[in-house]
Amino acid sequence: MKNFIAFSAPEKCTNRMLHNKKVIIVLPAYNAGLTLEQTFNEIPFDIVDEVVLVDDASKDNTVEIAEKLGIKHIISHEKNKGYGGNQKSCYDKALSLGADIIIMLHPDYQYTPKLITAMSSIIANGLYPVVLGSRILGRGALKGGMPFYKYVFNRFLTLSQNLLMNQKLSEYHTGYRAFTREVLMRINYRNNSDDFVFDNQMLAQIFYAGYEIAEVTCPTKYFDEASSINFSRSLKYGLGVLQVSIQYFLQKTGIMKFRIFNKNY
């Protein structure tokens, strides 16, 4: 039996500025008070129609700053739901607002908002339904301050994932992602984990559904205010990533079936 997600009727929009597509930026926030304003101010509002911020029970003034910035759509979780749980709220809200293109941008300013135009244009022109901002294309990762052990970890996991999933992405671990409405409506992202492995489960679901993914080179910044996970959490994440890739392989070959690959239609 397939799982279905019900959404309320999307709100009407009369100001769609990019090929008549409604572009919505979603900001999964947790303790982003020091970087939210800088991130928000670089969003290209000549093409972006709406911004959604989901605060995952931050302990700082993230919500207060979001309100001062005039962000119209703010969702505050009473309890911390995790990175994946935050994204679920982000995408649910964007879809309910009638988004045609949804871009996840971390409000910690680790990824530049200046790539939003390029990523949106790739989708709006019908070239690809999903676009990732890759830190690995070029040499931006180490140059931007990515810890060396994380770089090595990233490369090992990506190689393993590409082999198991028969793909050729430069990385699976970026948090800068753009999707069409169709993609989010078709994959069952609500079946995914509420933790960091959510990102990789989404990519596995997208590939399994037959969609192609584009990548653009993305400079990145690592600094004290940028969100990151420690070594033990990274290890747990890595094991989860490998598990997802093995599940994809087993599902694709028909050996086993997993509920995360159930489609919405």
C-alpha positions as CSV (number, residue, x, y, z in Angstrom):
1,M,0.0,0.0,0.0
2,K,1.4,3.4,-1.0
3,N,1.7,6.2,1.4
4,F,0.1,9.6,0.5
5,I,0.8,13.0,1.9
6,A,-2.1,15.5,1.9
7,F,-1.3,19.2,1.4
8,S,-3.7,22.1,1.6
9,A,-4.5,24.0,-1.6
10,P,-1.5,26.2,-2.5
11,E,-1.8,29.9,-2.1
12,K,-2.2,32.0,-5.2
13,C,0.8,34.0,-6.4
14,T,0.6,36.8,-8.9
15,N,4.3,37.8,-8.8
16,R,6.2,34.9,-10.2
17,M,9.4,36.4,-11.6
18,L,11.4,33.5,-13.1
19,H,9.8,31.9,-16.1
20,N,6.4,32.1,-14.3
21,K,7.8,29.8,-11.6
22,K,7.2,30.5,-7.9
23,V,10.6,30.3,-6.2
24,I,10.7,29.7,-2.4
25,I,13.7,29.6,-0.2
26,V,13.6,27.4,2.9
27,L,15.9,28.1,5.8
28,P,16.2,25.2,8.3
29,A,17.5,27.1,11.3
30,Y,19.0,26.2,14.6
31,N,20.8,28.8,16.6
32,A,21.4,30.9,13.5
33,G,21.0,34.3,15.2
34,L,24.6,35.5,14.4
35,T,24.4,34.6,10.6
36,L,20.8,34.8,9.6
37,E,20.7,38.5,8.7
38,Q,23.8,38.2,6.5
39,T,22.4,35.2,4.7
40,F,19.0,36.8,4.2
41,N,20.4,40.0,2.8
42,E,22.2,38.2,0.0
43,I,19.1,36.3,-1.2
44,P,18.3,37.6,-4.8
45,F,14.7,38.9,-4.3
46,D,14.5,39.8,-7.9
47,I,13.6,36.1,-8.6
48,V,12.7,34.8,-5.1
49,D,9.0,35.0,-4.2
50,E,8.9,33.8,-0.7
51,V,11.1,32.8,2.2
52,V,10.2,30.1,4.8
53,L,12.2,29.8,8.0
54,V,11.7,26.8,10.3
55,D,13.3,27.2,13.7
56,D,14.1,23.9,15.4
57,A,13.8,25.1,19.1
58,S,16.8,27.3,19.0
59,K,18.3,28.6,22.2
60,D,19.2,32.0,20.8
61,N,17.3,34.8,19.1
62,T,16.9,33.3,15.7
63,V,13.1,33.8,15.6
64,E,13.3,37.4,16.8
65,I,15.8,38.3,14.1
66,A,13.7,36.5,11.5
67,E,10.7,38.6,12.5
68,K,12.7,41.8,12.4
69,L,13.9,40.9,8.9
70,G,10.2,40.6,7.8
71,I,10.3,36.9,7.0
72,K,6.6,36.2,6.5
73,H,6.5,32.5,7.0
74,I,8.1,31.4,10.3
75,I,7.5,28.0,11.9
76,S,8.8,27.4,15.4
77,H,9.2,23.9,16.7
78,E,8.4,23.6,20.4
79,K,10.9,20.7,20.6
80,N,14.0,20.0,18.6
81,K,13.0,17.6,15.8
82,G,16.5,17.2,14.3
83,Y,17.9,18.3,10.9
84,G,15.7,15.9,8.9
85,G,12.6,16.8,10.9
86,N,13.3,20.5,10.3
87,Q,13.5,19.9,6.5
88,K,10.2,18.0,6.5
89,S,8.5,21.1,8.0
90,C,10.3,23.3,5.4
91,Y,9.2,21.3,2.4
92,D,5.7,20.8,3.7
93,K,5.2,24.6,4.1
94,A,6.8,25.4,0.7
95,L,4.6,23.0,-1.1
96,S,1.5,24.4,0.7
97,L,2.5,27.8,-0.5
98,G,2.5,26.6,-4.1
99,A,6.2,26.6,-4.7
100,D,7.4,25.5,-8.2
101,I,11.0,25.6,-7.2
102,I,12.2,25.0,-3.7
103,I,15.8,25.8,-2.6
104,M,17.2,24.8,0.8
105,L,19.7,27.3,2.0
106,H,21.4,27.0,5.4
107,P,21.1,30.2,7.4
108,D,24.5,29.8,8.9
109,Y,26.1,31.5,5.9
110,Q,28.2,28.4,5.1
111,Y,26.8,28.4,1.5
112,T,26.6,31.6,-0.6
113,P,23.0,32.7,-1.5
114,K,24.5,34.2,-4.6
115,L,24.1,30.9,-6.4
116,I,20.3,30.9,-6.0
117,T,19.9,32.5,-9.4
118,A,22.0,30.0,-11.2
119,M,20.4,27.0,-9.4
120,S,16.9,28.3,-10.0
121,S,17.6,29.0,-13.7
122,I,18.7,25.5,-14.3
123,I,15.4,24.2,-13.0
124,A,13.2,26.9,-14.5
125,N,14.6,26.3,-18.0
126,G,13.8,22.6,-17.7
127,L,17.4,21.4,-17.8
128,Y,17.4,19.4,-14.6
129,P,14.8,18.8,-11.8
130,V,17.3,18.8,-9.0
131,V,20.5,20.9,-8.5
132,L,23.1,20.6,-5.8
133,G,25.7,23.2,-4.8
134,S,28.9,21.1,-4.7
135,R,31.8,22.0,-2.4
136,I,34.0,19.4,-4.0
137,L,33.8,20.5,-7.7
138,G,36.9,22.7,-8.0
139,R,38.9,23.2,-4.9
140,G,36.5,25.1,-2.7
141,A,36.2,22.7,0.2
142,L,39.7,22.8,1.7
143,K,40.2,26.4,0.6
144,G,37.0,27.3,2.5
145,G,38.3,25.7,5.7
146,M,36.7,22.2,5.6
147,P,38.6,20.1,8.1
148,F,40.9,17.6,6.3
149,Y,39.4,14.6,8.0
150,K,35.9,15.7,6.9
151,Y,37.2,16.1,3.3
152,V,38.7,12.6,3.3
153,F,35.5,11.2,4.9
154,N,33.5,13.0,2.2
155,R,35.5,11.6,-0.6
156,F,35.4,8.0,0.8
157,L,31.7,8.1,1.3
158,T,31.0,9.6,-2.1
159,L,33.1,7.0,-3.9
160,S,31.3,4.2,-2.0
161,Q,27.9,5.8,-2.8
162,N,28.6,6.2,-6.5
163,L,29.7,2.6,-6.7
164,L,26.7,1.2,-4.9
165,M,24.2,3.5,-6.6
166,N,25.8,3.6,-10.1
167,Q,26.0,7.4,-10.1
168,K,28.6,10.0,-10.7
169,L,28.0,12.9,-8.2
170,S,31.0,14.8,-6.9
171,E,29.4,14.7,-3.4
172,Y,26.2,13.6,-1.6
173,H,26.7,15.7,1.5
174,T,26.1,19.3,0.6
175,G,23.2,21.1,2.3
176,Y,22.6,23.4,-0.7
177,R,19.8,21.9,-2.8
178,A,17.2,22.9,-5.2
179,F,14.1,20.9,-6.3
180,T,11.1,21.1,-8.5
181,R,7.7,20.7,-6.9
182,E,7.2,17.5,-8.8
183,V,10.2,15.9,-7.3
184,L,9.2,16.7,-3.7
185,M,5.6,15.6,-4.4
186,R,6.7,12.3,-5.8
187,I,9.3,11.1,-3.3
188,N,8.1,10.1,0.2
189,Y,10.5,12.3,2.2
190,R,8.3,12.0,5.2
191,N,9.4,8.4,5.6
192,N,13.0,9.5,6.1
193,S,15.0,9.9,9.3
194,D,14.8,13.0,11.3
195,D,18.6,13.1,11.7
196,F,21.4,14.1,9.3
197,V,21.1,11.0,7.1
198,F,17.8,12.5,5.8
199,D,19.8,14.3,3.1
200,N,21.2,11.1,1.7
201,Q,17.9,9.3,1.9
202,M,16.4,12.1,-0.3
203,L,19.1,11.7,-2.9
204,A,18.6,7.9,-3.0
205,Q,14.9,8.4,-3.4
206,I,15.4,10.9,-6.2
207,F,17.7,8.6,-8.1
208,Y,15.4,5.7,-7.5
209,A,12.5,7.7,-9.0
210,G,14.5,8.2,-12.1
211,Y,15.4,11.8,-11.9
212,E,18.8,13.3,-12.9
213,I,20.7,15.7,-10.6
214,A,22.9,18.6,-11.7
215,E,25.7,20.1,-9.7
216,V,27.2,23.6,-9.6
217,T,30.5,24.6,-8.0
218,C,29.9,26.2,-4.6
219,P,32.4,28.0,-2.5
220,T,31.9,27.2,1.2
221,K,33.0,28.8,4.5
222,Y,33.9,27.1,7.8
223,F,34.0,29.3,10.8
224,D,32.9,29.3,14.4
225,E,29.3,30.3,13.7
226,A,28.8,27.8,10.9
227,S,26.9,24.7,12.0
228,S,28.9,21.5,12.0
229,I,28.8,18.0,13.6
230,N,31.6,16.6,15.7
231,F,33.6,13.5,15.0
232,S,31.4,11.0,16.8
233,R,28.3,12.3,15.0
234,S,30.2,12.3,11.7
235,L,31.0,8.6,12.3
236,K,27.3,7.8,13.0
237,Y,26.4,9.8,9.9
238,G,28.9,7.9,7.7
239,L,27.5,4.5,8.8
240,G,24.0,5.7,8.1
241,V,25.0,6.9,4.6
242,L,26.5,3.6,3.8
243,Q,23.4,1.8,5.0
244,V,21.2,4.0,2.7
245,S,23.4,3.2,-0.3
246,I,23.2,-0.5,0.4
247,Q,19.4,-0.3,0.8
248,Y,19.3,1.5,-2.6
249,F,21.4,-1.3,-4.2
250,L,19.2,-4.0,-2.7
251,Q,16.0,-2.3,-3.7
252,K,17.2,-1.5,-7.2
253,T,18.3,-5.2,-7.7
254,G,15.0,-6.5,-6.4
255,I,16.6,-8.4,-3.5
256,M,14.8,-6.4,-0.8
257,K,12.3,-3.6,-0.4
258,F,12.5,-0.6,1.9
259,R,9.7,1.9,2.8
260,I,11.7,5.0,2.0
261,F,11.4,4.1,-1.7
262,N,7.6,4.1,-1.6
263,K,6.4,6.8,-3.9
264,N,3.5,9.2,-3.3
265,Y,2.0,8.3,-6.6
